[in-house]
Amino acid sequence: MTSTALVFLGAGIGGVLRHGVNLAALRWPFGSFPYGTLLINIVGSGVMGLVVGWFAYRTGEGAPHDLRLFLATGILGGFTTFSTFSLDAVMLWQRGEVVQAAGYVIGSVLISLVALVAGFAIMRWLP
């Protein structure tokens, strides 16, 4: 139960941070391009690399599991799930599972786009 509460709290923090970046991006004079989401995905992925790298190379086995959940799953998951997608893809690649990594990236992006278009189409079609 404690781990669930930590993820819940962290995700709330991450979601508020994401919302703040998106609000700020609306004031940028760059047109309708989704710069806020792009920034969130890039920053979230970079911070995920720092967090996971810190746990892997700096803390060893001594890092509390609850802290990992709060930071990576909670805050970064609430900020952007793209950071987890990036981590999963890189971990597959680093383990030498290049075909699986490519399939994961292509499948995640293309199939997600198809699913979104299908969802739009279904809602348009329904009375």
VODO-462601 format. One record per atom (N, C-alpha, C): z, x, y. Coordinates in steps of 0.1 Angstrom, whole numbers, plus 5000, padded with zeros to 4 digits. Example, Ala and Ser with C-alpha at 12.3 -4.5 7.8 and 13.67 -1.06 7.14 Angstrom:
507851324943507851234955507851324967507151284978507151374989507951295000
***
This chain:
500050084988500050005000500050095013500750205012500850295024499450345027498650385017497350435019496450335026496550205021495750095027496050075042497350085045497850065059497250185068497250305062496750425070495250405073494550365062493050345064492850235075493650125073493550015083493750055097494850135099495150185113494150275118493750375109492650465113491350405117490950305109489750235111489750155124490950105128491050035140490850135152491450255151491250355161489850395162489250425151487850465151486850355156487150225153486350115158486450105174487650125179487850115193487150235200487250355194486450465199484950445199484450385189483050355188482650255199483450155200483250045211483250115224484150205227484150275240482950355242482450425232481250505234480050415237479950305229478850205232478950145246480050115250480250065264479750165274480150285272479850395282478250415281477650405270476250435268475450325275475950205277475250105284475050135299475850225304475750275318474850385320474350445309473450565310472150515314471450585323470150545328468950585319469050555306468050605297467250495290467250375296466550265290467250205278466450135269467050065259467250135245466950265245467150345233468650345230469050335217470450325213471150465213471250525225471850655226473350655221474050545224475450545220475550555205474750485197474850485183474450625178473350685184472950815180474050915183474650915194475751005197476950985187477250855184478350825175478050895161476750875156476450925143476451085143475951145154475951295154477451345156478151285165479551335167480451305154480251185149481051155137480751245125479451275123479051375113479651515115479551555128480051685131481551695129482251595133483751585131484051575116483351505109483551495094483451635088482451705092482251845087483551935090484051915103485251985107486451945098486651815097487751765090487751805075486651785068486451815054486551965052485952035061485952185060487352235062488152175072489552215074490352195061490152075055490952045043490552135032489252165031488752255019489052395021488952455033489052595035490252645042491052555049492152595056493552545050493552435044494852375040494952395025493852415017493952425003494452294997495252304986495752184979496952124987497452184997498652145004498452025014497151995016496951885026497351745021498151675028498551545023497351445021497251385010496251285007496151175018497351135022497451025033496751075046496851195049496251245061494751245060494251285048492851275045492351135047493051045041492650895042492650855056493650885064493750845078492650895086492351025085491351085093489951055089489651085076488251075071487850935069488550865060488250725057488550635068489750645074490150555085489450575098489850685105489250705119487750725118487250825110485850845110485050735104485650665094484950555088484850435098485850425106485850315116484950355128484850485130483950535141482450525137482150575125480850565120480850595105480250505097480050535083478950635081478150665091477150765090477650895086478950925091479551055087479851065073480150955066480350955052479050975044478050905049476650915044476251065044476451125056476051265058476851355048478151335047478951415038478451395024478251275019477851255005476451325003475551315012474251375010474351525009475151585018475351735018476051775006477051705001477751744989476851744977475951644976475051644965474151764966473651794978472751904980473452044977474652054982475452174979475752204964475852094957476052104942474852134935473752144942472452174936471752044931472251934934471651804930470651764941469551844942468651824953467851694952467351654940466651534938467551414940468751424936469651314938469951294953470151414960470451404974469251344982468051384978466851324985466751174982466951144969466951004966467950914973469150974974470250914982469850884996469350995003468950985017467850885019466850895011465650805012466050665009466750654998467150514993468150455003469050525008470050465018469350425030468450505036467850475048466750355046465850385037464750285035465250155030466050155019466550035013467449955023468250025031469049965041468249895051467149955056466249895065465649775059465149785047464549665040465549555039466849585035467849485034468149415047468149495058468349435071467149335075465949385073464749295075464849175067465249185054465349075045466448975050467549025055468548945060468048865072467348935081466748865093465848755088464948785078463948695074464648575067465648595059466348485053466948385064467648445074468248365084467148285092466048355094464948285101464448165093464348185080463748085071464647965069465947995068466947885066466947785077467047655074467147555084468347555092
***
